[in-house]
């Protein structure tokens, strides 16, 4: 699944499913900033989100199970 990750001063603030939503989030946060000197730097990174499930005891590699004994 493609995601757009929003960063503020190098810290992740959230992720959106479309670039337009990510830009909208940035614009809303920029409106709240009042002083010009304290303005933050925003960036967007496009990437793939992939979920990695946990291995069950039966699926773990043999070597690892043997080492635990």
Secondary structure, DSSP 4 states (H G I P E B T S, - for coil): -EEEEEEETTEEEEEESSHHHHHHHHHHHHHH---GGG---EEEEEEE----PPPPTTTS-HHHHHHH-
